[in-house]
Amino acid sequence: MTVGLAPGSGPYGVTATADAVRVRLVHADTVARVPVDPDGRTGPPQATDLAAPDCSPSVLCATPDGAVWVALESGTLARVSS
């Protein structure tokens, strides 16, 4: 199975929550959420605005509450709700 992302978005790093996969899009300065249903079917990717231009999202980490944290090049952490 593959999921199409915007050309040139720079997908790197993936983490999973109970209902989705998140991927950091370094060149697009965002994190994409790809919903996954219980049967493993995926929905269309949804971009999450990090409200930080030129933030270059780095490492992703999913937490037990379903949120995803991402380290930004600016030296800050951003919490992305599920």
N, C-alpha and C positions, 0 to 999 in steps of 0.2 A: 504494500500500500504506500502511496506517496501523496503528499499534500502540496499543492502549488502555492508558492509565496511570491511576492513581488520581485521581479528581476532586479538584481543589484542591491537587494535589501540586506545582504550579508548575514544569513542565518547561521548562528553559532550557539551552541549550548542549548540543552533541552532539559526540562524538568516536568514531572507529571503530578497532577492532583487527581482526586477521585473521578472527576468528570471532564478533564481536559489535559492537553499537553501545552506547555508554554515554551516558546523559543525566543531567544533574544535576537533582534534584528539590528546588528551593530550599525550598519550604514544608514538605516532608517531611524535611528535613535528611538526605538520603541520595542515593545515586547508583544508578540502575537499569541493569542489564545486560540487553540484549535480544539473545539469541543469533540468529545468522544462519547458515544452512547454505550450502554451496557453490552451491545453486540459487537462493539469495536468499530462501528461506522463513524466516520469523521464528518464534521460540518465545515462550513467555510471559515477560514482564519479571520479573527477579529483583532484589529490593532488596539493596543492600550496606549493612550497618550501619557507619556511620562512627565509632561509639562516642564521639560528641561532641554532646550535646544542644544545640540552638540554634546549630549550627555554620554554617548558611547556606552550603552549598557554592557556590563561585564558578566559576572557570575550570577546564576539564578539558583534559588533554593526554595523548595516548597515546604510549608509548615503544616502541622496537623490540623489547623483550622481551615485549610484550603487556600490560604493566601500564598502569594509568591513574593519573595524579597529579591531585589536585584541591586547589585553594587554598580554605582555609576562612576565614570571616570573622574567626576568632580570631587570624589572622596566622600560621597554620601550614599545612603541606602534609601531605596524607595520600596514601599509596600504596595503590591498590586493585588487588589481584592479579587476573589474568584467570581 
